[in-house]
Amino acid sequence: MSVKDAAAGDAAVAGTEGEETGILDESAIATHDEHGVPIPVTIPIDLAPGVRVVFTTRLGGSSSGDYATFNLGGKGGDELLNVVTNRMALSQELGHELSLISQVHSGRAVDADELWTRNAPYGFDASGSTAVAPVAEGLSDAAESAEAHTVSADGQVSTSQSFALGMFAADCLPVLLADPEHGVIAAAHCGRVGLVRGIIGETVDLMVSRGADREGIVATLGPCICGDCYEVGEDIAQEFEAHFPGTRTVTRFGGPGVDIAQAARDELFKAGVHRIVSARSRVEAATQYLREDDELERICESDGGETLPIRLSHMRHGLCTLENPLWYSHRASVLAGKRQEGRMLALIMRV
């Protein structure tokens, strides 16, 4: 974990959630390593003994423009060198290589241990990413292998301590799960369609087949668009409500909406997972720590509309990708008239 990473998370909150410590002197925080590569700003959460969850932010990367700056998604048109550089920096920061798949809003979960093979400079990339193009001498074969190898699924399960399971997001909900006693971890990409298709139940079932005990599984929900902001058509809202009663909302824009986080909690309970750790206090503490961050201010300016102080003053849900400028958001990009946006990663690993 870098000094800047610690500042984004552990400097604001240490130990259990809500136990605040003193704030570090920001002048002592390095923004680039000795090679001039930006240091990613990530938010770590110790989900359970020996299990860590990490949320990446938009800060501390090599991308620019609408992708500023720590874009990890390889399908949106960002410069390939930037994406690969960001992924390599993340792997170095985590001390783990990555496991990435192609997310297609399905109900399918896969065993990452059966699939994993190092085919990219940052680990295993089966995401169908165009970002695994050769970026340095000696990487051509690995890049071609990764580009050809695509695994379409929305859940990953592993017992390995060697790599981190990652899920891309930019409004959809990442759910991270672990049975620390039996050493089984999982990550699920839970968009509206994937939730209807049962991705959480499928992921939990695969965890159990790998030796997890349902009663021993603990989960946390990552950043996603909240029910107050996720406006959809009336037909979609009614259909979602039929699957997940109580999840229909009226958004702050005045139209019908849905609450995918509540649907995920309902699905976890249905799958036998009753322990859910809230990431809210850690995320909100990290957000407040970065309230005067120069890079975040510049990103807010590029978003158009409100300045960073005003945007934070209006923020009601720190985990909401539309409200909190730390996160990438497809809906926010549309509202701002942008043509594209980046992707964060929510990751889980055994440590």
N, C-alpha and C positions, 0 to 999 in steps of 0.2 A: 504494500500500500504506500503510495507516494505521500509526501508531506502535504501536497495540495489536496489529494484524496482525503487524507485525514482531516484537513481543514473543512472540507465539504461535508464531512459526516461526524467523525469522532471528536473533532474539536468542539463541535456544537453540542453533541450528545455523547456521553460515554457510559459504559456499563449497560444497565437496562434502559429501556425507552423512558424519556422524561427526566432523567437525571442529568441536569446541565452542569457543565464545567466552565471554566474560564475560556474566553475566546483567545486564540493565538494571535500574535502580531502578524498581520497580513504581509507586512514588508519582508518577513522571513520565509514566505512561501514562494518556492520556485515555480515559474510558469512554463519553463522549458528545461529539457535535460541538457547534458553536456554536449550533445550533438545538435542542439538547436531545435529538437522535435518537441512540439507542445506536450505537456503532461495532462492526460485526461482528468477531468473532474468527475468523480463518481461518488455515489452514496452507498456505503456498505451497511448491511444489517446482519448481525449474527442471529440467524433464524433459530438455531438449535446448537447444542454442543457439537463441534466439528463440522458445522454446515454454515456457509456464508452465502448471502444473497447480495448482489450488486446491481444498482440501477445506474446506467450511464446518463449523462446530461448532454446538453448542446455545447458544453464548454470544454476547451482544451484540445481541439483537434486541428487538422490541416485543411479542412474543406472551407469553402467561401460561398458568397452569394446566398441564395436561398437555402443552401445546405449548411450554413455556418453553425458550428465549426466542426463538431465531433460526429459527423454523419457516419453511420456504420452500415447503412443499407446499400446494396450493390445493384439494385434494379431501377433506380430512379433517375439515372442520367448524370450522376456526379462523376467527376474525373476519377478514373480508375486508380491512379496513383494515390490520390487523397484517401480513398476508401481503404485500400490495402494498408497504407501508412497508419490510418486510425485503428484498424483492426490489430495490426502488429503492436501498436502502442498499448492497446487495451490488454492484449495477451501478456505483454511484459509487466503491465501494472498489476494484473491479477496474480501473476506467477503460475498461470494455468493456460494451456492452449484452449482453443474454442471448438465447440461442436455446433454447426449451423446447418439448418435444413430449409427447404422451400416451404413456406407457410401458405396454405391455400384455403383457409377457412373450412377445414374438414373436421371430421370426428376421429381421425386416425392418429394413434400414438405409436412410436417406434422405439426399439431397444437400441440406444446409441452405442452400447458396448459391442454389439454385433456389427455395426456399420462403421465405426470409427477407424479411420486410417489417415495418416498425415498426408494431405494432398495440397496443402496451401501453407505459406510461410507462417501462418498464425494458427494452424491446426487442421481440422476437418471441415471442409466447406462443401456441402451438398445442397446449397441454397439456390442453385441455378443462377448464381450471381455473375454478372458480367464483370465484376470487380476482381476476378481472379485471373486477370491478364498478366503476362510477364511484366514485372516491374524492376527486376534486377537480373543480372547475369546469373545463370544457374537455376532460375525458377521456372523456366519455360515448360518443362515436363510436368511439374507439379501444377502449374496453372492450367494446362490443357486437361489434366486429369480431373481437377476440381470442376472445371467448366462443363465437362462431359458428365459428371456424376451429380445427378439431381435426385433428392429424396423428398417427395411431397408428403408432408404430414404437419400436424400442429401440436404434437406432444412428443417429448423426448424423456426417456428414463435411463438411469445409469447407476451402477454401483462403483464406478471408477473414481479414484482420487486424482487422476492425471489431467482431466480436462473439465471445463465449465460448460454446462448446457446453456445455450443462449436462445432467446426469443426476441425477434424484432417487433417494434411497436411504434405507432404514431397516432394513437387514439384507442386502438384495441387493447384489451386487458391481458397482461402477462400474469400468470399464476405460477408461483414457485412452491414446491412441496418437498418434504423430506421425512423419512423415518430414520432418525439419527441412530437408534439402537441397532438397526439392521443394515445401515449404510446404504440406503436407497434414496436417490434424489430424482426429481422430475421438474420439467418446465412445460407449461401449456400456453398456447396462444389462443385467447378466448375473445374473439370478435362476436358480434351478434349472431352470425350464421353458425360459427363453430360451437357456440353454446347450445343452440337448438339441435345441432347434430351430435351432441353428447361428448365433446372433447374432454371435459373434466372427468366424467365417469370412465371413459376409455383409458385415460392416463392413470387414474388411480388403480383400475383393474390391472394394468400392466405393472405398476409398482408392486402390487400384491403378488403377481406371478413371479416377480424377481425377489420375493422374500419379505416384502414389507408387511407390517401389521396395520390394518386400517385404523385401529384405535391409537396407534403410535405415530400416525402421520400428522405433521404440523404444516400449515400453509401460510403464505402471505400473498397479498394482492398488490401488484405493481401499479404504476401510473396508468390511468385511462381517462377517457372523456367521461365526465360525471353525468348523472341523471338530470341535473339542472341545465346541462349544456348540450346533451345529445338529442337534438331535434330530428325527428323522422316523420314520415307520412303517417296519416291516421291508420291506414291499412296495416302498415308495418308495426305500429305501436299495438294495435289490437291483437295481431298475430303473436307478437312477443309476449304480451300479457297472457294470452291463452296458454303458452308454454310455461311461463313463470309468473304466476299470479302475484300482484303487488308491485310489479316492476314498471308499470306504465307511469309516466310523469307528465307534468306540464312544465316546459322549460322556461328559463328566464327570458326567452324570446317570445313566449306566449303560445307556442305550438305544442303538439304532442311529442313526447320523448320516451326514452327507455333508460333503465338503470342496469347496465351490464354487470356492474360490480355486485349489485344485490342478487342478480341471477346467478352469478358465480358462487356467491356464498350459499345460496340455496342448493346449487348443484353439489358443492362440497359436502354439505350436510347430508344430502341424499346418498352420496357415495360413501358415507361413513366417516368423513373427516370433520371433526368437531372442534379442533384447536386451530384457530386462525389468529395469527399475530398481526397487529396493525402496524403498518409502516408510516403512518401519518405523522407522528411526532418527530421521528427522525428526519423525514423529508421536509417538514415545515421548519425545523431547526436549521437544516442545511440551507434552505431557501433564505431564511433571515440572515444567516451568516454571509450569504452572497448578495445581500440587498444593495451593496455599493460596488459590486464587481464591475470593472470597466468593460470586460468582454461581454457580460450579460447586458449591460447598458447599450453597447453597440448593436447587439443582436435585437434588442427591443426597438431600437431606432430603425433597423432594417425591416422589422415586422410592420412598421407604420403604426399610426394611431398613438396609443398611450406610451408615455415614458416608463422606465422601470419603476420609479417610486409610485407612480399612479397605478400602474398595473398591479403591483404587489398590494397596494392599499385596497384594491377592489377584489383581490383574490379571496375566495371563500373556501376553496378546497385545494390544498397543496398538491394532492395527487391527481388533480384534474389536468389533463394535457392541454385543454383549451385555455384554462385560467392561468396556469403557472408557466412563465416563460422559460423555465429550465428544460421543458420537454418539447420534443417535436410533436406536431399536431397537424394531421391532414385537414381537419375542419378549420383550424385557425388559418392555415395557408389559403384555403378557399376564401374565407372571409376577408383576408388581406389582399386578395387578388393575385396571389403568387401562383406560378405554374407548377411548382414542385416543392418538395420538402424532404428532409432527411429522416432517418430512422434511429431510434435508440435501441439498446439491447438491455433486457433484463436477464440476469444470469444467476445460476446457482451452482455451487461447487462444494466438494468436500475438502476440508482443510485440516 
